[in-house]
Every structure is written in C-alpha cells, then in structure tokens.
C-alpha cells in the first residue's frame, strides 16, 4: 500500500456525525452510498481545488491540506473555568466572514460553554477574563482580528427595557 493510499484510507474513516450520518474530514458520508454520489463529491472537491488528478490518481492539493488542518483545529475543545455565579462583565463582539462559518460556530459553542449569554447574534456577554489558551488559539486560527472584547464597568444584568 502506497503512502497516498494510506492517507486516503485515513481520510475516509469517520471522524464526525452530520445529520445522523458518519462523515469523514471532507464531509463525505462514510459507508455504503451510490457510485454516482461518490463521483459527484469528487467532482465538487476538484472544482473547489481541494484535490486534483495526476497519473490517474487523486492527490490532495495545498488548499486541501489547509482545509484538513483547519478542520482538525476546529475540533480543539476548551473547558470552562468559570462558575455559574461569575459576574458577566465582558462583552465579546465579532464579525467573522462567511467562509469561516465553522470557526464562527465553534466560537459560539465555546462562549455558551463559558457561560456567556447572547445579547445579539454576534454580541455576547459573560465572565472575564477569557482563558489565555483560548485567546492564543483564536490568534492561531486567525480570528483575533475579527473579535473585539470590552470590559464592563459593572456586571451585566439582563432586564426587559431597563426595567427592574
């Protein structure tokens, strides 16, 4: 078995579930499926520049490698270091581009995990400070330029129209 065959075998193994179906790193269903579905998926991967054909073999492009690295990175998990009663005194605002949708969903997931409350779709309030490793990871995946943090003078207390 060649190295390329081994890589394709590893990539074809299930790593996640999407809509109750096991999928690989490319988001392709793992298991039995129609031959035409497979050809359509390969055609789409070629069109998007993730793979290319060379000597009657499929090869992973540089863009495909970067995509896989991003997918693997997006699986990184952080645990919450905040108590449920921690004061909510930090506003997190972000504007993450559409092509980074997975990273945006990952960020929302972790903000919920840290006990943050959504004030608006891209404005969250919660305890501070965010973990240092989390901030470093945001820089690693190039989201730091899309996120603004603001410390509140006093803790946020949600109320309807400012009435108590």
N, C-alpha and C positions, 0 to 999 in steps of 0.2 A: 504494500500500500504506500503510495507516494505521500509526501507532506501535504500537498494540495487536497488529496482525497481525505486525509485525516482532518484537515481544517474544516472542509465541507461537512464531514461527519459530525464534528463537534458543533458546528453552527446549526446543524439540522436538529439537534437534540432540543427537547422542550425546555424553556427557561422561564416561561410565564404563562399566564392564562389571560385570554382576551375573549370576552363574551362567551364564557364557559367552554372555550376551546384552547387546547395547548398550542402555543406558538413558539417559534424559535426567535433568535435575536433580530431577524429581519421582519418579524411579524407574520411569517408564513405559517399556516397551520401544519402541525406535526401529526402524522398518522396517515390514514388512507384518505385520498381525495382524487378527484378526476385528473387524468393526464392533462387535459386542456387547461385546468386551473393552474397546474404547475407551470405550463408553458406561458400562460398569461402573466403569472407572477414573475417569471424570469425575464420576460419581455419588458415588464414595468421596471424591474431593477436595472436592466440595461439602459432603458430610456432615461432614467434618473441618474445614471452614471455611477451606480454602486458596484456593478460588475461589468466585465467585458469578455468577449470571446477571443481566444488565441489558440491556434492549433487544435480546433475542435474541443476546447475545454473552456470552462468558465473560470475567470480569475477575478479576485476581489480588487477593486480599484483603490486608489488612495482615499477617495471620498467614502468608499465603502468601509475602509478601515477606520476612518474618523467617526463614521456613523456608529460602528460597533463599539468603539471606545466610549462615545457619548452615552450609548445605551447601557453599557456596563457601569459607567459612572453614575448614571441616573438611578441605579439600584442601591446606592450608598444610603444607609439609614443612620439617623442620629436619635439618641434617646433624650427625653425631656429632663431638664434639670430643675424645673420649676414646680412649686407646689400649686395646688388648685386655688389657694387663697392668695397667691402672689399678686401684688398690685399691678394693674395694667397701666404702665407708664411709658410705653414706647410705641410709636406709630411706624409701621412699615408700609411704604408705598412703592409700587413697582409698575413698570411698563415694559413687559417682556414681549419681543416680537413674535409673530405668529409661527415662524419657522422653529421657534424654541418652545413649542407647546408642551412637550413632555417635561421640560425643565420647569415651566410655569406650574404645571400640575404637581410636580414633585415639591416645589416651594410651598404651594397651598397646603399640601398634605402635612408638611413639617410644621408650618405655622399653626395648624389645628392641633398637632401633636404637642406643641409647646404651650398650648392653652390660649392662643390668640383668637380674637373674635373678629369676624369680617364686618367692617363698617360699610364698605363698598366692595365691589368685585376685586379691585386692586389696592384697597386700603384696609389694613388690618391693625388692630391694637392689642397689645399684650405685655407680658412681663419683660423686664430688661435686666441685664444685657443679654443679647443673644450669645450662645456659646462660641468661643473663639474658634474652635474647629469648624463650626458651621459657617462662620464668616469666611474663614480661609477656603473652605470648599466652594463657597459662592464665587470667590475670586478665581479658583481653579477652573470652574465651568463657565467663566466669563459672564456672570450675571451681576457682578458688583456695580457695573456702570448703569444697570437698569433698575437699581434699588436705592431708595432713599430712606434713611432712618431718622426719626425725630423724637427726642426725649421730651415728654410732657412735664410741665411744672408740677402738676398734681395728678394722681391716678384717675384714669377714665372710669366713669360710672355711667352706664347707658341709662337713658331715661327718654320718655316719649316727649319730643319737642321741648326739652329742657325743663319739663315739669316734674315735680317730685311726688 
